[in-house]
Amino acid sequence: MNIKVCGIADPEFLRRTDELSIDFAGFIFYPRSQRFIGDRITADQINAVPGHMKRVGVFVNEKPEVILSQAKKYSLDMIQLHGDEDSMFAEQLAEKIKVIKAFRVDEGFNFSETKPYEKSCSFFLFDTKGKLYGGTGKKFNWDLLQKYTGHTPFLLSGGITPEDAGNIRKFSHPALAGVDLNSGFETAAGVKDIQKIKNFLKHIL
């Protein structure tokens, strides 16, 4: 079970990441997000993240040259496309860096929309659909994921809290690769509660 902690915008949390068994550290490069790293975290601080964690930059409808420039500056291992980027856009970037494509799921979501991205993406991420881009802090109906029959592994996202550990352990899907943790583990936007994450990991790993 891979663990991705996303929306990190707190240098103190970064200094303590070696205390956690997490696989992906996510940083948001979308200026309209409450968790936009802006000048809250420097490139040097991200570069200091322990080597066993993959650094993931989250972008929304950004130009490819900007994405690749930021990926170089912040030593990103992967980028996550969280907007309306088409499969050709993902393929273009995948020639330079590994790609995660996020899909916003509701009752009307057609999982066939993921098929064009299978060649280019290392992971998919299924999040709750909202009016705006980015997280809603709410869950979607996880049973909908049984309609996903693709082979690209996915991360489960959307309103996950410490209380969900038991339900996640019970949830079964052949392509489930891990979970994405964000607002449900915060004391403020971008500020994670490291003890909540530690407790969660004890129950899920």
C-alpha positions in Angstrom: 0.0 0.0 0.0 1.6 3.2 -1.2 1.0 6.3 0.9 1.0 9.8 -0.7 0.7 12.9 1.5 -0.3 15.8 -0.8 -0.7 19.5 -0.3 2.4 19.9 1.8 3.2 23.5 2.4 4.9 23.4 5.8 8.7 23.3 6.1 8.5 21.8 9.6 6.6 18.8 8.3 9.3 18.4 5.6 12.0 18.3 8.2 10.2 15.4 9.9 9.3 13.3 6.9 12.1 10.8 7.8 9.8 9.8 10.7 7.2 8.5 8.3 6.9 5.6 6.0 5.4 7.5 3.1 6.1 6.9 -0.5 5.1 10.2 -2.2 5.3 13.8 -1.0 2.9 16.0 -3.0 3.4 19.8 -3.6 0.8 21.9 -5.2 1.9 24.3 -7.9 -1.6 25.7 -8.6 -1.8 29.3 -7.5 -5.6 29.2 -6.7 -5.1 26.4 -4.2 -5.0 27.1 -0.5 -2.1 24.7 -0.4 -0.1 26.4 -3.2 3.5 26.3 -2.1 4.3 29.8 -3.4 7.1 31.1 -1.2 6.1 28.8 1.7 8.6 26.1 0.8 11.8 26.6 -1.1 13.4 24.3 -3.7 16.2 23.5 -1.3 13.7 22.3 1.3 12.0 20.0 -1.2 15.4 18.8 -2.4 16.1 17.7 1.2 13.2 15.3 1.3 14.5 11.7 2.0 15.5 9.8 -1.1 12.9 7.0 -0.5 10.1 9.5 -1.1 9.1 10.5 -4.6 8.5 14.2 -5.0 5.3 14.9 -6.9 4.3 18.3 -8.3 0.6 18.9 -8.8 -0.4 21.1 -11.7 -3.7 22.3 -13.1 -4.0 23.2 -16.8 -0.5 24.5 -16.9 1.8 25.0 -19.9 4.2 22.0 -20.4 7.2 24.3 -20.5 6.3 25.7 -17.1 5.7 22.2 -15.7 9.1 21.0 -16.9 10.8 24.1 -15.6 9.3 23.7 -12.1 10.1 19.9 -12.2 13.8 20.7 -12.8 13.9 23.5 -10.2 12.3 21.5 -7.5 13.9 18.1 -8.4 10.5 16.5 -8.9 10.3 12.8 -9.6 6.7 12.9 -10.9 4.1 15.3 -11.9 0.3 15.1 -11.3 -2.1 16.5 -13.8 -5.2 17.6 -11.9 -7.0 19.6 -14.6 -8.5 19.0 -18.0 -5.3 17.9 -19.6 -5.9 15.5 -22.6 -4.0 12.3 -23.3 -1.7 13.9 -25.9 -0.6 16.4 -23.3 0.1 13.6 -20.8 2.1 11.7 -23.5 4.2 14.7 -24.3 5.2 15.1 -20.6 5.7 11.4 -20.0 8.6 11.6 -22.5 10.4 13.7 -19.8 9.0 12.7 -16.5 6.6 10.2 -14.9 2.9 11.2 -14.9 0.0 10.8 -12.5 -3.4 11.7 -14.0 -6.2 12.7 -11.6 -9.8 12.1 -12.5 -12.7 13.6 -10.6 -15.4 11.0 -9.9 -19.1 11.2 -9.3 -22.1 9.0 -10.1 -22.0 10.0 -13.7 -18.2 9.4 -14.3 -17.4 7.2 -17.3 -14.3 5.2 -16.5 -13.7 4.7 -20.2 -12.3 8.3 -20.1 -9.2 6.8 -18.5 -8.3 4.5 -21.4 -6.5 7.1 -23.6 -4.1 7.8 -20.7 -3.0 4.2 -20.0 0.1 4.4 -22.3 1.5 7.5 -20.6 0.6 7.4 -17.0 2.3 5.6 -14.2 -0.7 6.0 -11.9 -4.2 7.3 -12.0 -5.7 9.2 -9.0 -9.4 9.0 -8.4 -10.7 12.1 -6.5 -14.1 13.5 -5.6 -15.7 15.7 -8.3 -16.4 19.2 -7.1 -17.2 22.6 -8.7 -13.5 23.7 -8.6 -10.2 22.0 -9.4 -8.5 20.3 -6.4 -9.7 18.6 -3.4 -13.2 18.9 -1.9 -12.5 17.3 1.5 -15.4 14.9 0.7 -15.6 11.3 -0.2 -17.2 9.8 -3.3 -18.8 6.4 -3.4 -15.8 4.0 -3.5 -18.1 1.3 -4.9 -18.0 3.2 -8.2 -14.4 2.1 -8.6 -15.5 -1.4 -9.4 -16.4 -0.1 -12.8 -12.8 0.6 -13.4 -11.3 -2.3 -15.3 -8.1 -0.8 -16.6 -4.6 -2.0 -15.7 -3.0 1.3 -14.7 -2.7 1.3 -10.9 -4.6 4.0 -9.0 -4.4 6.0 -5.8 -7.6 6.5 -3.8 -8.2 10.1 -2.9 -11.0 12.4 -1.7 -11.8 13.3 1.9 -9.8 10.5 3.5 -9.5 10.9 7.3 -7.8 9.0 10.1 -11.1 7.2 10.8 -11.1 5.6 7.3 -8.2 3.2 8.0 -10.5 0.3 8.6 -12.6 0.8 5.6 -9.6 1.2 3.4 -8.2 -2.1 4.6 -11.5 -3.7 3.7 -11.7 -2.1 0.3 -10.5 -4.4 -2.5 -9.6 -3.7 -6.1 -6.9 -5.3 -8.2 -5.6 -2.0 -9.4 -5.6 -0.2 -6.0 -2.0 0.9 -5.4 -2.4 3.3 -2.4 -4.1 6.2 -0.9 -3.7 10.0 -1.1 -3.9 11.9 2.2 -4.5 15.6 2.4 -7.0 17.9 4.2 -8.3 15.2 6.6 -4.8 15.2 8.3 -4.3 18.9 8.6 -4.4 21.5 11.4 -4.5 24.3 8.7 -4.3 24.4 4.9 -1.0 22.8 3.9 0.0 22.0 7.5 -0.2 18.3 8.3 -0.6 16.7 11.7 2.3 14.3 11.8 0.9 12.3 14.7 -2.4 11.7 12.9 -0.5 10.4 9.9 1.6 8.2 12.2 -1.5 6.7 13.8 -3.1 6.1 10.5 -0.1 4.3 9.1 -0.1 2.0 12.1 -3.6 0.8 11.2 -3.1 0.6 7.5 0.4 -0.7 6.8 
